[in-house]
Amino acid sequence: MSLAVKELALTLEDTQWEQTTITHDRKIVRAIVVDEEGYFYFVRVHRDDIFGNGVFIETAGGGVEEGESTEEAIHRELKEELGVKVEILCTIGLVSDYYNQIHRHNVNHYYLCQIKSFGETDMTPEEQEEFQLSTLKMTYEEAVSEYQKCASKPWGVLLANRELPVLEWARKWLSGVK
């Protein structure tokens, strides 16, 4: 049984780059992933692109493919990036955010998922080579600290603004699970 926590609904503006014309929307799934011991799982990303150079953590997830439900997409993405099969515990909610630098509006569908089994990742060559994704197992406090550290860079502010409220929501929901 969980606490009655209202689904998250956030709209976040890009305060780091000049406002431009948004040319496209992207439907994305993301998950707060936990194991039975209460650890959280993230991906570590190494980037050097239009947003700058950096290493940061992010919730696993990605774009929803044509004809795919968000539930199907989250299972696929978590297998690809973390190598896990999961049970969806609940829907966290929607975070709508803007990236002026790439003229994009993201509609992020967040889920809270519990790991059922571990296996091999199935990342695309782009994820392996361009982003150098790796899996991180962290406590809630370690994850919050990582997001706060990345907020020293413009892209990190956007990331922390999106991920920290979702992580806090998941912590509250999990604290009510018996």
Accessible surface in RSA format (square Angstrom, percent):
REM  Atomic radii and reference values for relative SASA: ProtOr
REM  Chains: A
REM  Algorithm: Lee & Richards
REM  Probe-radius: 1.40
REM  Slices: 20
REM RES _ NUM      All-atoms   Total-Side   Main-Chain    Non-polar    All polar
REM                ABS   REL    ABS   REL    ABS   REL    ABS   REL    ABS   REL
RES MET A   1   186.53  96.6 139.36  92.2  47.16 112.3 118.55 100.8  67.98  90.1
RES SER A   2    37.24  31.5  19.69  26.3  17.55  40.4   3.10   6.6  34.14  47.8
RES LEU A   3    95.42  53.1  88.54  63.3   6.89  17.3  92.66  65.1   2.76   7.4
RES ALA A   4   114.06 104.9  68.72 106.1  45.34 103.1  80.70 113.6  33.36  88.4
RES VAL A   5    39.17  25.8  17.75  16.1  21.42  51.6  21.46  18.6  17.71  48.0
RES LYS A   6   184.55  90.0 163.99 100.6  20.56  48.9 116.82 105.1  67.73  72.1
RES GLU A   7   101.02  58.0  89.20  67.5  11.83  28.2  31.92  61.7  69.10  56.4
RES LEU A   8    30.59  17.0  25.75  18.4   4.84  12.2  27.90  19.6   2.69   7.2
RES ALA A   9    87.26  80.2  59.02  91.1  28.24  64.3  60.52  85.2  26.75  70.9
RES LEU A  10    50.79  28.3  44.61  31.9   6.18  15.5  47.00  33.0   3.79  10.2
RES THR A  11    93.56  66.5  65.17  66.1  28.39  67.7  37.34  50.2  56.22  85.0
RES LEU A  12    39.30  21.9  37.29  26.7   2.01   5.0  39.09  27.5   0.21   0.6
RES GLU A  13   104.04  59.7  92.15  69.7  11.89  28.3  52.11 100.8  51.93  42.4
RES ASP A  14    12.97   9.1   0.02   0.0  12.95  30.6   0.02   0.0  12.95  12.9
RES THR A  15   101.66  72.3  66.63  67.5  35.03  83.5  69.36  93.2  32.29  48.8
RES GLN A  16    63.47  35.5  34.69  25.4  28.78  68.5   3.32   7.1  60.15  45.6
RES TRP A  17    55.43  22.2  44.52  21.5  10.91  25.6  32.82  17.5  22.61  36.7
RES GLU A  18   151.45  86.9 129.87  98.3  21.57  51.4  56.90 110.0  94.55  77.2
RES GLN A  19   146.60  82.0 125.41  91.7  21.18  50.4  36.73  78.2 109.87  83.3
RES THR A  20    53.03  37.7  35.36  35.9  17.67  42.1  46.27  62.2   6.76  10.2
RES THR A  21   103.42  73.6  92.00  93.3  11.42  27.2  62.54  84.0  40.88  61.8
RES ILE A  22    57.04  32.5  32.11  23.9  24.93  60.1  32.11  23.1  24.93  67.7
RES THR A  23    95.18  67.7  59.07  59.9  36.11  86.1  58.20  78.2  36.98  55.9
RES HIS A  24    86.26  47.1  76.45  53.1   9.81  25.1  69.85  72.0  16.42  19.1
RES ASP A  25   103.58  72.6  76.54  76.2  27.04  63.9  22.02  51.8  81.56  81.3
RES ARG A  26    88.39  37.1  84.88  43.3   3.51   8.4  22.80  31.2  65.59  39.8
RES LYS A  27   101.59  49.6  92.71  56.9   8.88  21.1  47.58  42.8  54.01  57.5
RES ILE A  28     0.63   0.4   0.63   0.5   0.00   0.0   0.63   0.5   0.00   0.0
RES VAL A  29     0.00   0.0   0.00   0.0   0.00   0.0   0.00   0.0   0.00   0.0
RES ARG A  30    22.41   9.4  22.41  11.4   0.00   0.0   0.00   0.0  22.41  13.6
RES ALA A  31     0.09   0.1   0.00   0.0   0.09   0.2   0.00   0.0   0.09   0.2
RES ILE A  32     1.47   0.8   0.84   0.6   0.64   1.5   1.47   1.1   0.00   0.0
RES VAL A  33     0.56   0.4   0.00   0.0   0.56   1.3   0.00   0.0   0.56   1.5
RES VAL A  34     4.45   2.9   4.45   4.0   0.00   0.0   4.45   3.9   0.00   0.0
RES ASP A  35    17.90  12.5  14.06  14.0   3.83   9.1   9.79  23.0   8.11   8.1
RES GLU A  36   144.37  82.9 109.49  82.8  34.88  83.0  36.05  69.7 108.32  88.4
RES GLU A  37   132.98  76.3  98.43  74.5  34.55  82.3  47.14  91.2  85.84  70.1
RES GLY A  38    43.41  53.5   0.00   N/A  43.41  53.5  30.28  83.1  13.13  29.4
RES TYR A  39    77.91  36.4  77.56  44.1   0.35   0.9  30.70  23.1  47.21  58.2
RES PHE A  40     9.82   4.9   9.82   6.1   0.00   0.0   9.82   6.0   0.00   0.0
RES TYR A  41    12.87   6.0  12.17   6.9   0.70   1.8   7.50   5.6   5.37   6.6
RES PHE A  42     1.26   0.6   1.26   0.8   0.00   0.0   1.26   0.8   0.00   0.0
RES VAL A  43     3.94   2.6   3.94   3.6   0.00   0.0   3.94   3.4   0.00   0.0
RES ARG A  44    53.04  22.3  53.04  27.0   0.00   0.0  15.91  21.7  37.13  22.5
RES VAL A  45     5.15   3.4   5.15   4.7   0.00   0.0   5.15   4.5   0.00   0.0
RES HIS A  46    60.91  33.3  59.32  41.2   1.59   4.1  36.67  37.8  24.24  28.2
RES ARG A  47    71.34  30.0  64.64  32.9   6.71  16.0  12.16  16.6  59.18  35.9
RES ASP A  48   114.94  80.5  82.25  81.9  32.70  77.3  23.74  55.9  91.21  91.0
RES ASP A  49    45.61  31.9  21.78  21.7  23.83  56.4  33.36  78.5  12.25  12.2
RES ILE A  50   105.18  59.9  77.05  57.4  28.14  67.8  87.69  63.1  17.50  47.5
RES PHE A  51    29.49  14.8  20.61  12.8   8.88  23.1  21.66  13.1   7.83  22.4
RES GLY A  52    30.66  37.8   0.00   N/A  30.66  37.8  28.87  79.2   1.80   4.0
RES ASN A  53    92.59  63.9  85.43  82.6   7.17  17.3  25.76  62.0  66.83  64.6
RES GLY A  54     8.59  10.6   0.00   N/A   8.59  10.6   7.47  20.5   1.12   2.5
RES VAL A  55    74.80  49.2  52.32  47.4  22.48  54.2  52.32  45.5  22.48  61.0
RES PHE A  56    14.46   7.2  11.87   7.4   2.59   6.7  14.46   8.8   0.00   0.0
RES ILE A  57     1.79   1.0   0.63   0.5   1.16   2.8   0.63   0.5   1.16   3.1
RES GLU A  58    25.12  14.4  25.12  19.0   0.00   0.0   0.17   0.3  24.95  20.4
RES THR A  59     2.18   1.6   0.54   0.5   1.64   3.9   0.54   0.7   1.64   2.5
RES ALA A  60     0.00   0.0   0.00   0.0   0.00   0.0   0.00   0.0   0.00   0.0
RES GLY A  61     8.65  10.7   0.00   N/A   8.65  10.7   0.00   0.0   8.65  19.4
RES GLY A  62    10.63  13.1   0.00   N/A  10.63  13.1  10.63  29.2   0.00   0.0
RES GLY A  63    15.33  18.9   0.00   N/A  15.33  18.9  10.16  27.9   5.17  11.6
RES VAL A  64    29.73  19.6   5.02   4.5  24.71  59.5   5.10   4.4  24.63  66.8
RES GLU A  65    98.81  56.7  90.34  68.3   8.48  20.2  37.57  72.7  61.24  50.0
RES GLU A  66   180.34 103.5 144.38 109.2  35.97  85.6  68.12 131.8 112.23  91.6
RES GLY A  67    82.86 102.2   0.00   N/A  82.86 102.2  44.20 121.3  38.66  86.6
RES GLU A  68    31.78  18.2  18.57  14.0  13.21  31.5  12.68  24.5  19.10  15.6
RES SER A  69    47.80  40.4  36.07  48.1  11.73  27.0  42.35  90.2   5.45   7.6
RES THR A  70    17.90  12.7  15.55  15.8   2.35   5.6   5.82   7.8  12.08  18.3
RES GLU A  71    82.31  47.3  82.31  62.3   0.00   0.0  37.22  72.0  45.09  36.8
RES GLU A  72   101.09  58.0  92.85  70.2   8.25  19.6  42.10  81.4  58.99  48.2
RES ALA A  73     0.00   0.0   0.00   0.0   0.00   0.0   0.00   0.0   0.00   0.0
RES ILE A  74     0.00   0.0   0.00   0.0   0.00   0.0   0.00   0.0   0.00   0.0
RES HIS A  75    76.28  41.7  71.02  49.4   5.26  13.4  48.11  49.6  28.17  32.8
RES ARG A  76    56.14  23.6  47.59  24.3   8.56  20.4  50.18  68.6   5.96   3.6
RES GLU A  77     9.96   5.7   9.96   7.5   0.00   0.0   0.00   0.0   9.96   8.1
RES LEU A  78     0.12   0.1   0.12   0.1   0.00   0.0   0.12   0.1   0.00   0.0
RES LYS A  79    70.63  34.5  70.63  43.3   0.00   0.0  57.70  51.9  12.93  13.8
RES GLU A  80    23.97  13.8  23.97  18.1   0.00   0.0   3.25   6.3  20.72  16.9
RES GLU A  81    10.17   5.8   9.59   7.3   0.58   1.4   0.00   0.0  10.17   8.3
RES LEU A  82     9.23   5.1   0.16   0.1   9.06  22.8   0.16   0.1   9.06  24.4
RES GLY A  83     1.10   1.4   0.00   N/A   1.10   1.4   0.00   0.0   1.10   2.5
RES VAL A  84     2.13   1.4   0.83   0.7   1.30   3.1   0.98   0.8   1.16   3.1
RES LYS A  85   134.38  65.6 130.35  80.0   4.03   9.6  77.47  69.7  56.91  60.6
RES VAL A  86    12.74   8.4   0.22   0.2  12.52  30.2   0.22   0.2  12.52  34.0
RES GLU A  87    78.54  45.1  73.17  55.4   5.37  12.8  29.69  57.4  48.85  39.9
RES ILE A  88    46.98  26.7  26.19  19.5  20.79  50.1  26.19  18.9  20.79  56.4
RES LEU A  89    49.27  27.4  23.74  17.0  25.53  64.2  26.00  18.3  23.27  62.6
RES CYS A  90    26.54  20.1  17.23  19.2   9.31  21.9  26.54  67.2   0.00   0.0
RES THR A  91    57.46  40.9  48.74  49.4   8.72  20.8  25.98  34.9  31.48  47.6
RES ILE A  92     0.12   0.1   0.12   0.1   0.00   0.0   0.12   0.1   0.00   0.0
RES GLY A  93     2.83   3.5   0.00   N/A   2.83   3.5   2.37   6.5   0.45   1.0
RES LEU A  94    78.83  43.9  78.09  55.9   0.73   1.8  78.09  54.8   0.73   2.0
RES VAL A  95     0.17   0.1   0.17   0.2   0.00   0.0   0.17   0.1   0.00   0.0
RES SER A  96    20.70  17.5  20.63  27.5   0.07   0.2  16.90  36.0   3.80   5.3
RES ASP A  97     6.33   4.4   6.33   6.3   0.00   0.0   5.39  12.7   0.94   0.9
RES TYR A  98    53.98  25.2  52.57  29.9   1.41   3.7  19.36  14.5  34.62  42.7
RES TYR A  99    24.20  11.3  24.20  13.8   0.00   0.0  19.11  14.4   5.08   6.3
RES ASN A 100     7.51   5.2   6.80   6.6   0.70   1.7   0.31   0.8   7.20   7.0
RES GLN A 101    47.96  26.8  35.52  26.0  12.45  29.6   5.59  11.9  42.37  32.1
RES ILE A 102    47.52  27.0  38.94  29.0   8.58  20.7  42.77  30.8   4.75  12.9
RES HIS A 103    71.48  39.1  71.48  49.7   0.00   0.0  46.02  47.4  25.47  29.6
RES ARG A 104    47.53  20.0  47.53  24.2   0.00   0.0   0.33   0.5  47.19  28.6
RES HIS A 105    25.80  14.1  25.80  17.9   0.00   0.0  21.27  21.9   4.53   5.3
RES ASN A 106     2.35   1.6   2.35   2.3   0.00   0.0   0.00   0.0   2.35   2.3
RES VAL A 107    38.98  25.6  38.98  35.3   0.00   0.0  38.98  33.9   0.00   0.0
RES ASN A 108     0.02   0.0   0.02   0.0   0.00   0.0   0.00   0.0   0.02   0.0
RES HIS A 109    38.61  21.1  38.34  26.7   0.27   0.7  25.35  26.1  13.26  15.4
RES TYR A 110     0.44   0.2   0.29   0.2   0.15   0.4   0.29   0.2   0.15   0.2
RES TYR A 111     9.36   4.4   9.36   5.3   0.00   0.0   1.96   1.5   7.40   9.1
RES LEU A 112     0.00   0.0   0.00   0.0   0.00   0.0   0.00   0.0   0.00   0.0
RES CYS A 113     0.00   0.0   0.00   0.0   0.00   0.0   0.00   0.0   0.00   0.0
RES GLN A 114    36.02  20.1  36.02  26.3   0.00   0.0   0.92   2.0  35.10  26.6
RES ILE A 115    10.72   6.1   4.13   3.1   6.59  15.9   4.13   3.0   6.59  17.9
RES LYS A 116   115.62  56.4  82.27  50.5  33.36  79.4  56.28  50.7  59.35  63.2
RES SER A 117    51.63  43.6  44.59  59.5   7.04  16.2  41.50  88.4  10.12  14.2
RES PHE A 118   127.85  64.0  96.99  60.1  30.86  80.3  97.73  59.3  30.12  86.2
RES GLY A 119    49.08  60.5   0.00   N/A  49.08  60.5  31.25  85.8  17.83  39.9
RES GLU A 120   142.94  82.1 138.58 104.8   4.36  10.4  59.03 114.2  83.91  68.5
RES THR A 121    54.57  38.8  35.38  35.9  19.19  45.7  17.33  23.3  37.24  56.3
RES ASP A 122    91.59  64.2  83.87  83.5   7.72  18.2  12.79  30.1  78.80  78.6
RES MET A 123    28.61  14.8  16.74  11.1  11.87  28.3  16.74  14.2  11.87  15.7
RES THR A 124    60.67  43.1  56.87  57.7   3.80   9.0  58.54  78.6   2.13   3.2
RES PRO A 125    90.73  66.1  90.68  82.7   0.04   0.2  90.73  74.9   0.00   0.0
RES GLU A 126   101.11  58.0  91.86  69.5   9.25  22.0  30.28  58.6  70.83  57.8
RES GLU A 127    22.68  13.0  22.68  17.2   0.00   0.0   7.83  15.1  14.85  12.1
RES GLN A 128    96.00  53.7  80.48  58.8  15.52  37.0  22.25  47.4  73.75  55.9
RES GLU A 129   130.13  74.7 110.66  83.7  19.47  46.4  50.51  97.7  79.62  65.0
RES GLU A 130    93.20  53.5  74.95  56.7  18.26  43.5  40.51  78.3  52.70  43.0
RES PHE A 131    36.90  18.5  36.90  22.9   0.00   0.0  36.90  22.4   0.00   0.0
RES GLN A 132    98.50  55.1  89.83  65.7   8.67  20.6  26.49  56.4  72.01  54.6
RES LEU A 133    22.39  12.5   8.62   6.2  13.77  34.6   8.62   6.1  13.77  37.1
RES SER A 134    50.34  42.5  45.14  60.2   5.20  12.0  42.36  90.2   7.98  11.2
RES THR A 135    61.09  43.5  35.43  35.9  25.66  61.1  29.92  40.2  31.17  47.1
RES LEU A 136    37.30  20.8  35.79  25.6   1.51   3.8  37.30  26.2   0.00   0.0
RES LYS A 137   109.48  53.4  81.37  49.9  28.11  66.9  40.63  36.6  68.85  73.3
RES MET A 138    16.23   8.4  15.78  10.4   0.45   1.1  16.23  13.8   0.00   0.0
RES THR A 139    47.23  33.6  45.64  46.3   1.59   3.8  44.49  59.8   2.74   4.1
RES TYR A 140    40.62  19.0  38.43  21.9   2.18   5.7  26.68  20.1  13.94  17.2
RES GLU A 141   121.36  69.7 114.55  86.7   6.82  16.2  64.94 125.6  56.42  46.1
RES GLU A 142    87.37  50.2  82.47  62.4   4.90  11.7  35.59  68.8  51.78  42.3
RES ALA A 143     0.00   0.0   0.00   0.0   0.00   0.0   0.00   0.0   0.00   0.0
RES VAL A 144    27.98  18.4  27.98  25.3   0.00   0.0  27.98  24.3   0.00   0.0
RES SER A 145    50.48  42.7  48.95  65.3   1.53   3.5  25.18  53.6  25.30  35.4
RES GLU A 146    32.85  18.9  30.11  22.8   2.74   6.5   1.78   3.4  31.07  25.4
RES TYR A 147     0.48   0.2   0.45   0.3   0.04   0.1   0.48   0.4   0.00   0.0
RES GLN A 148   112.01  62.6  96.05  70.2  15.96  38.0  32.28  68.7  79.73  60.5
RES LYS A 149   130.03  63.4 114.65  70.3  15.38  36.6  80.45  72.4  49.58  52.8
RES CYS A 150    12.31   9.3   4.39   4.9   7.92  18.6  11.86  30.0   0.46   0.5
RES ALA A 151    37.76  34.7  25.13  38.8  12.63  28.7  25.80  36.3  11.96  31.7
RES SER A 152   100.28  84.7  57.29  76.5  43.00  99.0  53.79 114.6  46.49  65.1
RES LYS A 153    88.99  43.4  87.68  53.8   1.31   3.1  51.62  46.5  37.36  39.8
RES PRO A 154    63.68  46.4  62.23  56.7   1.45   5.3  62.91  51.9   0.77   4.8
RES TRP A 155    24.53   9.8  21.79  10.5   2.74   6.4  19.25  10.3   5.28   8.6
RES GLY A 156     0.00   0.0   0.00   N/A   0.00   0.0   0.00   0.0   0.00   0.0
RES VAL A 157    35.73  23.5  34.41  31.2   1.32   3.2  35.73  31.0   0.00   0.0
RES LEU A 158    10.71   6.0   7.65   5.5   3.06   7.7   8.59   6.0   2.12   5.7
RES LEU A 159     7.71   4.3   7.47   5.3   0.25   0.6   7.47   5.2   0.25   0.7
RES ALA A 160     5.37   4.9   5.06   7.8   0.30   0.7   5.20   7.3   0.17   0.4
RES ASN A 161    63.92  44.1  57.31  55.4   6.61  15.9  12.12  29.2  51.80  50.1
RES ARG A 162     3.70   1.6   3.70   1.9   0.00   0.0   0.04   0.1   3.66   2.2
RES GLU A 163     0.65   0.4   0.52   0.4   0.13   0.3   0.52   1.0   0.13   0.1
RES LEU A 164    45.05  25.1  42.30  30.3   2.75   6.9  42.63  29.9   2.42   6.5
RES PRO A 165    45.37  33.1  35.14  32.0  10.23  37.2  42.62  35.2   2.75  17.1
RES VAL A 166     0.00   0.0   0.00   0.0   0.00   0.0   0.00   0.0   0.00   0.0
RES LEU A 167     0.62   0.3   0.62   0.4   0.00   0.0   0.62   0.4   0.00   0.0
RES GLU A 168    50.72  29.1  50.66  38.3   0.06   0.1  34.00  65.8  16.72  13.7
RES TRP A 169    16.06   6.4  13.62   6.6   2.44   5.7  15.90   8.5   0.16   0.3
RES ALA A 170     0.00   0.0   0.00   0.0   0.00   0.0   0.00   0.0   0.00   0.0
RES ARG A 171    90.99  38.2  89.63  45.7   1.37   3.3  28.73  39.3  62.27  37.7
RES LYS A 172   100.13  48.8  98.56  60.5   1.57   3.7  46.10  41.5  54.02  57.5
RES TRP A 173    33.56  13.5  33.56  16.2   0.00   0.0  24.10  12.8   9.46  15.4
RES LEU A 174    44.69  24.9  34.35  24.6  10.34  26.0  34.58  24.3  10.11  27.2
RES SER A 175    77.00  65.1  38.96  52.0  38.04  87.6  42.24  89.9  34.76  48.7
RES GLY A 176     6.69   8.2   0.00   N/A   6.69   8.2   3.52   9.7   3.17   7.1
RES VAL A 177    66.83  44.0  47.06  42.6  19.77  47.6  47.06  40.9  19.77  53.6
RES LYS A 178   201.13  98.1 139.55  85.6  61.58 146.6 126.73 114.1  74.40  79.3
END  Absolute sums over single chains surface
CHAIN  1 A     9111.1       7325.9       1785.2       4852.6       4258.5
END  Absolute sums over all chains
TOTAL          9111.1       7325.9       1785.2       4852.6       4258.5
